[in-house]
Amino acid sequence: PASFDWRNKGGQNFMTPVKDQGNCGSCVAFGTVASVEGRIRILKNNPAYAVDHSEAHLFYCLARAESRNCSNGWWPDRALENYKTTGVTDEACYPYTAGDQNCTGRCADWQNRVTKVAAYSNQTSIANIKEWLSTNGPMIACFSVYSDFFAYSNGIYRKTANAQFRGGHCVSCVGYNDAQQFWICKNSWGTGWGEGGYFCIGYGECGIDSSMYGVDAIVDTAWLNNISV
């Protein structure tokens, strides 16, 4: 389709609520979890399905095991690989608070409460990204952040000429619009930022669409417990 948005698919919003990563470079965990949660709701064809995964488990345990922390960040392919091999528990098992932690915050039975990704893929062209996204679900997207991005409040973000590079950031891409040439993304800076926590960014801006990751399949363990899918 010429435009698409998982927040309004046939009048239904398949995205989970916007969260806030706080003062920690844990954006990869938030962008990944947001995309997985949305994919689960889409697979179940139930926009109200209760799913809330633990960014703390993904970042403070699994990323930490790879020497990643609030200061040096992480990568989507590694986050998805850990989602596949170890799995990620629910938010109630290990609630998120910003700041480096040593993984002691998990509940005792976390291993019985994980959800695992069965397969994921990486798309590297705008056409393939749009096709995958509109067919399957939100995708994890990373881009370069410049100084003018922090002041974004609405509309379509496009980097201004004199903006200074500030670092990398990852989010969940939930839709697009061909007529106005932009992507719709779910950020993790709380609902007070941008358009209710979301933003639009132009095609080709800041490397946003050079590569996006999507979750092809989830391991279905609903018959084992009622927390996972």
Phi, psi and chi 1 to 4 in degrees:
 res  aa     phi    psi   chi1   chi2   chi3   chi4
   1 PRO       -  157.3   21.2  -30.4      -      -
   2 ALA   -71.1  -23.4      -      -      -      -
   3 SER  -147.4  152.8   64.1      -      -      -
   4 PHE  -157.2  147.8 -166.0   88.6      -      -
   5 ASP  -157.2  116.7 -172.8  -13.9      -      -
   6 TRP   -69.2   -7.6  -80.5  111.3      -      -
   7 ARG   -82.2  -12.6  -61.9  171.4  -57.8  170.5
   8 ASN  -145.9   72.4 -176.6    9.0      -      -
   9 LYS  -104.1  102.1  173.2   72.9  161.2   58.1
  10 GLY    62.4   32.7      -      -      -      -
  11 GLY    83.2    5.6      -      -      -      -
  12 GLN  -117.1  142.7  -63.5 -178.1  -53.4      -
  13 ASN  -103.1  112.5  178.1   10.2      -      -
  14 PHE   -92.1   -1.0  -74.9   87.2      -      -
  15 MET   -88.2  144.5  -61.4  -53.6  -61.3      -
  16 THR   -81.0  166.0   50.4      -      -      -
  17 PRO   -60.4  151.6  -26.5   36.1      -      -
  18 VAL   -67.8  138.3  169.3      -      -      -
  19 LYS  -115.5  179.7  -65.2 -179.7  179.5  178.7
  20 ASP  -132.0  116.4 -169.2  -14.6      -      -
  21 GLN   -75.3  -16.1   68.7 -172.7   75.4      -
  22 GLY    67.5 -158.0      -      -      -      -
  23 ASN   -85.4   67.8 -170.7   25.8      -      -
  24 CYS  -157.1  137.6  175.4      -      -      -
  25 GLY   -79.7   54.3      -      -      -      -
  26 SER  -102.7   22.0   52.4      -      -      -
  27 CYS   -58.5  -33.7   57.8      -      -      -
  28 VAL   -60.9  -41.6  166.8      -      -      -
  29 ALA   -63.2  -41.2      -      -      -      -
  30 PHE   -70.1  -44.1  -79.6   83.0      -      -
  31 GLY   -64.3  -36.4      -      -      -      -
  32 THR   -70.8  -49.6  -57.4      -      -      -
  33 VAL   -60.2  -43.3  164.6      -      -      -
  34 ALA   -59.2  -40.5      -      -      -      -
  35 SER   -71.3  -39.6  -59.8      -      -      -
  36 VAL   -66.8  -44.9  172.0      -      -      -
  37 GLU   -60.0  -44.3  -71.1  173.9  -14.7      -
  38 GLY   -63.2  -41.5      -      -      -      -
  39 ARG   -61.6  -39.7  178.1   69.3  169.8  131.7
  40 ILE   -63.1  -45.1  -71.9  169.0      -      -
  41 ARG   -62.2  -37.7  -75.7 -176.7  165.8 -176.4
  42 ILE   -68.8  -43.4  -68.0  159.2      -      -
  43 LEU   -61.3  -35.0  -76.7  167.0      -      -
  44 LYS   -85.9   -7.2  -70.5 -162.8  163.3  -71.6
  45 ASN    51.8   43.0 -165.9   29.3      -      -
  46 ASN  -141.0   96.2 -178.6   -0.1      -      -
  47 PRO   -66.1  -13.4   23.2  -32.5      -      -
  48 ALA   -99.8    2.1      -      -      -      -
  49 TYR   -59.2  129.9 -176.1   77.7      -      -
  50 ALA   -77.1  107.6      -      -      -      -
  51 VAL  -142.7  127.8   55.2      -      -      -
  52 ASP  -151.0   99.9 -170.0   -0.6      -      -
  53 HIS   -90.8  159.9  -69.2  176.9      -      -
  54 SER   -90.2  104.0  171.5      -      -      -
  55 GLU   -62.5  -31.8  -69.7   86.3    0.8      -
  56 ALA   -62.2  -43.7      -      -      -      -
  57 HIS   -62.8  -45.8  179.8 -143.7      -      -
  58 LEU   -63.7  -40.9 -176.4   54.7      -      -
  59 PHE   -91.7  -50.9 -164.9   70.1      -      -
  60 TYR   -77.2  -16.0  -60.4  134.2      -      -
  61 CYS  -106.8  -59.9  -61.9      -      -      -
  62 LEU   -77.7  -42.5  -56.0  179.2      -      -
  63 ALA   -69.2  -38.8      -      -      -      -
  64 ARG   -59.2  -36.1 -177.6 -175.3  175.5   88.2
  65 ALA   -64.8  -16.8      -      -      -      -
  66 GLU  -106.9   22.8  -62.1 -176.9   -1.6      -
  67 SER    64.7   28.4  -59.3      -      -      -
  68 ARG  -100.5  147.9  -46.6  -46.6  -63.8  178.0
  69 ASN  -150.4 -173.0   54.9   52.4      -      -
  70 CYS   -61.8  -22.5  -73.0      -      -      -
  71 SER   -90.2  -28.8  -60.3      -      -      -
  72 ASN  -115.2   -2.6   61.4   19.0      -      -
  73 GLY    67.4 -159.9      -      -      -      -
  74 TRP  -159.4 -171.0 -152.4   20.0      -      -
  75 TRP  -133.2  145.2  -62.3  -84.1      -      -
  76 PRO   -60.5  -38.2  -21.9   31.9      -      -
  77 ASP   -64.8  -35.7   57.4  -29.2      -      -
  78 ARG   -72.0  -38.0  -64.7  -53.6  -51.2  154.7
  79 ALA   -62.4  -43.9      -      -      -      -
  80 LEU   -68.5  -37.4  -72.6  165.8      -      -
  81 GLU   -63.7  -39.1 -168.5   60.4   28.9      -
  82 ASN   -70.5  -34.6  -82.6  -84.0      -      -
  83 TYR   -60.8  -32.9 -122.0  116.7      -      -
  84 LYS   -79.2  -42.5 -173.9  176.3  178.1 -179.1
  85 THR   -86.8  -47.1   54.6      -      -      -
  86 THR   -98.1  -39.8  -57.8      -      -      -
  87 GLY    90.2  164.5      -      -      -      -
  88 VAL  -123.7  132.1  174.9      -      -      -
  89 THR   -79.8  180.0 -168.0      -      -      -
  90 ASP   -84.8  159.7   57.8  -66.9      -      -
  91 GLU   -57.6  -39.3  177.7   74.0    9.5      -
  92 ALA   -63.9  -26.8      -      -      -      -
  93 CYS   -72.1  -37.6  174.5      -      -      -
  94 TYR  -146.3   85.5 -166.7  165.3      -      -
  95 PRO   -65.7  146.0  -18.8   31.7      -      -
  96 TYR   -85.2  131.2 -179.7   86.8      -      -
  97 THR  -132.6  142.6   54.0      -      -      -
  98 ALA   -71.8  137.2      -      -      -      -
  99 GLY   126.1  139.1      -      -      -      -
 100 ASP   -55.3  134.9  -76.3  -42.4      -      -
 101 GLN  -135.6  159.3  -67.0  156.4   49.1      -
 102 ASN  -102.6   23.4   61.6    3.5      -      -
 103 CYS    73.3   18.2 -168.3      -      -      -
 104 THR   -88.8   -1.0   54.8      -      -      -
 105 GLY   -84.1   -4.3      -      -      -      -
 106 ARG   -69.9  149.6  -66.9  175.5  -56.7 -174.6
 107 CYS   -70.3  159.9   59.1      -      -      -
 108 ALA   -63.7  -33.4      -      -      -      -
 109 ASP  -102.0   30.5   63.3  -22.9      -      -
 110 TRP   -56.5  -35.5   70.7  -89.8      -      -
 111 GLN   -64.7  -24.6  -72.5  173.8  -60.2      -
 112 ASN   -85.0   -2.5  -61.1  -36.8      -      -
 113 ARG  -120.2   10.2  -61.4  164.8   62.5  155.7
 114 VAL   -82.2  152.7  -62.7      -      -      -
 115 THR  -112.1  137.7  -62.0      -      -      -
 116 LYS  -116.7  145.1  -69.4 -174.8  176.6 -177.9
 117 VAL   -84.3  132.7  164.3      -      -      -
 118 ALA   -87.8  -35.8      -      -      -      -
 119 ALA  -158.7  149.0      -      -      -      -
 120 TYR  -143.0  163.0   59.3   90.2      -      -
 121 SER  -141.6  163.6   56.9      -      -      -
 122 ASN  -122.8  124.5 -179.9   23.5      -      -
 123 GLN  -109.1  138.9  -54.7  -61.0  -26.8      -
 124 THR  -126.5   13.9   56.1      -      -      -
 125 SER  -132.3  150.1   74.5      -      -      -
 126 ILE   -57.9  -41.9  -71.1  179.0      -      -
 127 ALA   -62.6  -45.3      -      -      -      -
 128 ASN   -68.6  -37.7  -72.0  -12.4      -      -
 129 ILE   -62.0  -47.0  -70.4  168.3      -      -
 130 LYS   -62.9  -40.2  -71.1 -166.9  -60.9 -177.2
 131 GLU   -65.5  -46.3 -178.8 -178.8    2.7      -
 132 TRP   -64.8  -47.0 -163.2  100.7      -      -
 133 LEU   -61.3  -46.7 -168.6  154.6      -      -
 134 SER   -72.7  -20.1   60.3      -      -      -
 135 THR   -92.4  -38.6  -55.3      -      -      -
 136 ASN  -112.4  -42.6  -61.6  -68.1      -      -
 137 GLY   153.7 -176.2      -      -      -      -
 138 PRO   -64.6  155.5   23.1  -32.8      -      -
 139 MET  -126.2  152.7  -56.3 -175.6   76.3      -
 140 ILE   -84.9  123.4  -51.5  151.1      -      -
 141 ALA  -126.9  138.5      -      -      -      -
 142 CYS  -121.2  149.3  -59.9      -      -      -
 143 PHE  -154.9  168.2   62.5  105.2      -      -
 144 SER   -85.5  130.3  -61.8      -      -      -
 145 VAL   -96.7  132.5  169.4      -      -      -
 146 TYR  -114.2  163.6  -69.9   83.2      -      -
 147 SER   -56.1  -30.1   51.7      -      -      -
 148 ASP   -79.8  -10.2   56.7   -4.6      -      -
 149 PHE   -70.4  -32.5 -178.6   72.4      -      -
 150 PHE   -63.1  -27.3  -61.6  101.5      -      -
 151 ALA   -89.0    2.5      -      -      -      -
 152 TYR   -58.5  136.0  172.6   89.7      -      -
 153 SER  -128.5  -30.9   58.7      -      -      -
 154 ASN  -169.6  173.4   59.0   69.9      -      -
 155 GLY    84.2 -159.6      -      -      -      -
 156 ILE  -105.9  117.4  -55.0  164.6      -      -
 157 TYR   -75.1  130.3  171.8   78.3      -      -
 158 ARG  -139.4  131.1  -68.7 -173.3  171.5   90.2
 159 LYS   -59.0  134.9 -175.6 -178.6   83.0   68.5
 160 THR   -84.7  158.3   53.9      -      -      -
 161 ALA   -57.8  -39.3      -      -      -      -
 162 ASN   -98.7    7.1  -63.3  -39.8      -      -
 163 ALA   -63.9  142.6      -      -      -      -
 164 GLN   -99.0  139.9  -57.5  -63.8  -53.4      -
 165 PHE   -65.1  134.6  176.3   72.3      -      -
 166 ARG  -120.6  -15.5  -69.4  -69.9 -177.1 -102.3
 167 GLY   141.3 -172.3      -      -      -      -
 168 GLY  -100.7  157.4      -      -      -      -
 169 HIS  -151.1  147.8 -172.0   45.5      -      -
 170 CYS  -126.1  143.6  -67.7      -      -      -
 171 VAL  -143.3 -177.5  -64.9      -      -      -
 172 SER  -109.8  120.7  178.5      -      -      -
 173 CYS   -88.7  122.6 -176.7      -      -      -
 174 VAL  -113.0   -6.2  -51.2      -      -      -
 175 GLY  -178.7 -174.7      -      -      -      -
 176 TYR  -160.9  168.3   60.9   85.7      -      -
 177 ASN  -145.0  112.0 -177.1  -59.1      -      -
 178 ASP   -70.2  -37.2  -81.2  -15.9      -      -
 179 ALA   -60.1  -42.0      -      -      -      -
 180 GLN  -105.8    2.7  -62.9 -178.1   68.1      -
 181 GLN    59.0   58.0  -60.0  -81.9  -67.6      -
 182 PHE  -145.1  158.5   65.5   79.5      -      -
 183 TRP   -99.3  151.2  -57.1  102.8      -      -
 184 ILE  -109.5  125.6  -54.8  163.7      -      -
 185 CYS  -128.8  146.1  -62.1      -      -      -
 186 LYS   -96.0  117.1  177.4 -174.2 -179.3 -177.7
 187 ASN   -91.6  176.0 -156.4   -2.6      -      -
 188 SER  -127.0   43.1   50.2      -      -      -
 189 TRP  -114.5   25.6  -67.0   -8.4      -      -
 190 GLY    83.5  167.2      -      -      -      -
 191 THR   -77.8  -14.7   55.9      -      -      -
 192 GLY   -77.7  -12.9      -      -      -      -
 193 TRP   -95.4  144.2 -178.2   88.7      -      -
 194 GLY    62.9 -141.6      -      -      -      -
 195 GLU   -97.5   79.4  -61.6  179.5  -20.6      -
 196 GLY    64.5   29.1      -      -      -      -
 197 GLY    97.4   -6.8      -      -      -      -
 198 TYR  -106.1  165.9  -76.9   80.5      -      -
 199 PHE  -151.5  159.2   66.0   98.0      -      -
 200 CYS  -111.4  137.9  -61.1      -      -      -
 201 ILE  -135.7  135.9 -178.9  170.1      -      -
 202 GLY   -61.8  148.5      -      -      -      -
 203 TYR   -53.4  136.8  -72.0  171.7      -      -
 204 GLY    78.2   -2.6      -      -      -      -
 205 GLU   -77.1  129.5  -74.1  -68.2  -37.8      -
 206 CYS    56.5   23.9  -52.2      -      -      -
 207 GLY    77.8   12.4      -      -      -      -
 208 ILE   -56.5  -35.8 -175.9   74.0      -      -
 209 ASP  -112.9   22.0   42.0   31.9      -      -
 210 SER   -71.3  -25.2   59.7      -      -      -
 211 SER  -166.9  134.0  170.9      -      -      -
 212 MET  -137.2  144.4  -70.4 -166.4 -162.0      -
 213 TYR  -106.5  140.0  -72.8   85.7      -      -
 214 GLY  -130.3  150.8      -      -      -      -
 215 VAL   -90.4  112.7  178.0      -      -      -
 216 ASP   -75.9  -40.5  -66.0  -56.3      -      -
 217 ALA  -152.0  151.9      -      -      -      -
 218 ILE  -115.3  143.5  -54.1  -74.4      -      -
 219 VAL   -72.7  121.0  178.8      -      -      -
 220 ASP   -86.4  106.4 -166.9  -15.9      -      -
 221 THR  -118.6   22.8   53.5      -      -      -
 222 ALA   -59.2  -29.2      -      -      -      -
 223 TRP   -73.9  -16.1   59.7  -80.4      -      -
 224 LEU   -85.7  -42.5  -70.8  174.6      -      -
 225 ASN  -154.7  172.1   57.4   67.2      -      -
 226 ASN  -101.3   14.0   59.9    8.3      -      -
 227 ILE   -97.1  -42.7  -67.2  169.1      -      -
 228 SER   -82.2  173.9  -60.2      -      -      -
 229 VAL   -82.2      -  177.3      -      -      -
